[in-house]
Amino acid sequence: MSSREMENVSKSSKLDFKDLVVSTKSKVLLKNVSGSASSGDLLAVMGPTGAGKTTFLNVLAGRVSHDSGTITLNGSPLNKTHRRRLGYVLQNDIFLSNLTLWETLYFTAMIRIPDKVPKQEKTEKIYTIVNSLGLKKCLHTPIGDIFSRGLSGGEKKRANIACELLTDPDLLLIDEPTSGLDSSTAHTLMVQLKNYATEYNKTIVATIHQPSSQVFNMFSTLLLLVDGEVAYFGLANMVIEHFASLGMTCSQHYNPADFLLEILTPDLNTRDNEGDIKKTHSLQVPIGQLNGGFVTESDKEEGKGPADVPLTLVRSCSDVKIVNDSYIVEGETTRRWPTSLWTQFKMLNWRSYKQSKGRILHTFDIIQAAFIAAFSGILFFQTENSVNTVRDRSGLVMTSLIYWSFQMLITTLLGFTGERGVVSKDRSAGAYRLSAYYLSKITSEMPLLLSVPVLYNTAVYWLAGLGGVDGYFVYLGIGILHCLMIQSLAHNIAVLVKDVRLSMMVGNVIILAGLMLGGFLNINPPDWLLWVKYVTLVHYPYSATMTYILKDLPDVW
Ligand SMILES: Nc1ncnc2c1ncn2[C@@H]1O[C@H](COP(=O)(O)OP(=O)(O)OP(=O)(O)O)[C@@H](O)[C@H]1O
């Protein structure tokens, strides 16, 4: 990442975390984790699986609250304003699957880089980052998901990093940047991240599983966690020496990362007296007593060991020349959102339309609607307008209402579920207001959601000969209102019920109960349930449509 214009050199800063404790009801996830990272550093967090690495990053990012301990930036507690200058690349790559990589980056740039930055500068920034992360060849590839192929795992990981780099964060947290990458790509990526940290004076904290020796040698500082406890914190290039001083020697030419993980990974073959698996390590020293490391070269020369030196890094920040204070200027840091409500609404509308188009106007759904419309047309073709056909026409209207009730419910619920993770990620990054998202969701999806029902109702109305032109508009209008009611019911269910299967179940029960108690399938419900029909979503559309269709048959009434 050598392009001068790509990032701005950040002000020097020092992040300290001291005695962090995180626990759940049943388990302590982090136990007195302490350390620090200065701008320009690449702090690697290593440890066996389940050691608490992700929990630690979540705490720094403010996504998980800590029971005790402090996190400070240049001595003052890390607050929301500081966290706005923080980028967090999650372990899972959460994206909207139908957007291309370019569209994803474009959206991020437009919504997370302040409005005052010209559009051209934002797009140039995208190209610079894409080039430096080797993503140029897949710029117009859809992100994809388990149903439709798109970016590879490694490309998604780099896309995730690219999105965060766009915002030019001072502190970048990355969970497993190299997972899913081949060793050469992993090495290149780590070189890029290291250069980014040193050239632009950024602080990078990355959890990493099994780095190669070359990658390991790039780390400035190392935090080793085991079962939530610090096994080592200090300069990465002194960890081997430190463990050697404790009697654990790494052979020459052996990957230091492998050596560390081997001695720190619990030996699951050990069983206690009852025969249950016991968690033990092949360490000769309890984890708590391993804590700390040599901090600087001079400490080492002075013969200071882990117990003698405070857990601070002595990298001098004052020698870093500050070009400018990145995109954030005085006053900007206190603003809640990087962009205006209008920009948020416009961009969310754009993204939602792109994501939802393929899902809502799916070929199968169109074929299904065409088939049902054709079948209804054949069955009820030019039904005579007489008392004898009232039941037929009532059946046709009811079939349409039932069909669109379930269709709208499923389409809306699935749309919400697919986006929940992305919205939660965006909102954690402080990207936009929830109101902007909700408004844009409704306005972008409405034309898509209504287009097929409009065509369906048009075909059915004229094929079945339900009336004239005025009746057609009434029929269509009621159909549209019914779809909108179901859409808002689905929105409410989706907000209240996170589990998609449960939300479908709740929606199905509400609609079916509405059909049974709507006052036309069962006309003699128990007295105490008579009121329910007035709150069902099908009672009014059905009654209104039938009233209009049968208005010329006074005998019916
Ligand atoms: N909400 C929770 N309730 C109970 N236990 C939890 C919770 N969240 C995490 N854990 C447990 O805390 C431990 C640390 O989890 P964490 O995800 O931080 O580990 P990790 O070091 O990042 O693991 P990996 O390398 O496999 O990603 C794990 O044993 C996990 O099962």
The ligand as an SDF file (V2000), in Angstrom:
LIG
                    3D

 31 33  0  0  0  0  0  0  0  0999 V2000
  -21.5950  -15.6970   25.0590 N   0  0  0  0  0  0  0  0  0  0  0  0
  -20.8260  -16.7030   25.4580 C   0  0  0  0  0  0  0  0  0  0  0  0
  -21.2220  -17.5310   26.4310 N   0  0  0  0  0  0  0  0  0  0  0  0
  -20.4440  -18.5440   26.8670 C   0  0  0  0  0  0  0  0  0  0  0  0
  -19.2200  -18.8200   26.3540 N   0  0  0  0  0  0  0  0  0  0  0  0
  -18.7820  -18.0180   25.3660 C   0  0  0  0  0  0  0  0  0  0  0  0
  -19.5350  -16.9300   24.8720 C   0  0  0  0  0  0  0  0  0  0  0  0
  -18.8200  -16.3190   23.8930 N   0  0  0  0  0  0  0  0  0  0  0  0
  -17.6770  -17.0080   23.7940 C   0  0  0  0  0  0  0  0  0  0  0  0
  -17.6530  -18.0310   24.6550 N   0  0  0  0  0  0  0  0  0  0  0  0
  -16.5700  -18.9920   24.8880 C   0  0  0  0  0  0  0  0  0  0  0  0
  -15.4340  -18.2250   25.2020 O   0  0  0  0  0  0  0  0  0  0  0  0
  -14.2800  -18.8520   24.7030 C   0  0  0  0  0  0  0  0  0  0  0  0
  -13.4780  -17.8450   23.8790 C   0  0  0  0  0  0  0  0  0  0  0  0
  -14.1800  -17.5940   22.6610 O   0  0  0  0  0  0  0  0  0  0  0  0
  -13.4930  -16.7710   21.5020 P   0  0  0  0  0  0  0  0  0  0  0  0
  -14.4060  -16.7690   20.3280 O   0  0  0  0  0  0  0  0  0  0  0  0
  -13.0680  -15.4540   22.0430 O   0  0  0  0  0  0  0  0  0  0  0  0
  -12.2140  -17.6730   21.2120 O   0  0  0  0  0  0  0  0  0  0  0  0
  -11.1120  -17.5450   20.0860 P   0  0  0  0  0  0  0  0  0  0  0  0
   -9.8060  -17.5730   20.7720 O   0  0  0  0  0  0  0  0  0  0  0  0
  -11.3800  -16.3760   19.2120 O   0  0  0  0  0  0  0  0  0  0  0  0
  -11.3580  -18.8940   19.2900 O   0  0  0  0  0  0  0  0  0  0  0  0
  -11.0910  -19.2390   17.7310 P   0  0  0  0  0  0  0  0  0  0  0  0
   -9.6290  -19.1470   17.5330 O   0  0  0  0  0  0  0  0  0  0  0  0
  -11.5920  -20.6370   17.6120 O   0  0  0  0  0  0  0  0  0  0  0  0
  -11.8720  -18.2510   16.9240 O   0  0  0  0  0  0  0  0  0  0  0  0
  -14.7430  -20.0510   23.9160 C   0  0  0  0  0  0  0  0  0  0  0  0
  -14.5740  -21.1910   24.7260 O   0  0  0  0  0  0  0  0  0  0  0  0
  -16.2080  -19.7830   23.6550 C   0  0  0  0  0  0  0  0  0  0  0  0
  -16.9290  -20.9810   23.5850 O   0  0  0  0  0  0  0  0  0  0  0  0
  1  2  1  0
  2  3  1  0
  2  7  2  0
  3  4  2  0
  4  5  1  0
  5  6  2  0
  6  7  1  0
  6 10  1  0
  7  8  1  0
  8  9  2  0
  9 10  1  0
 10 11  1  0
 11 12  1  0
 11 30  1  0
 12 13  1  0
 13 14  1  0
 13 28  1  0
 14 15  1  0
 15 16  1  0
 16 17  2  0
 16 18  1  0
 16 19  1  0
 19 20  1  0
 20 21  2  0
 20 22  1  0
 20 23  1  0
 23 24  1  0
 24 25  2  0
 24 26  1  0
 24 27  1  0
 28 29  1  0
 28 30  1  0
 30 31  1  0
M  END
$$$$
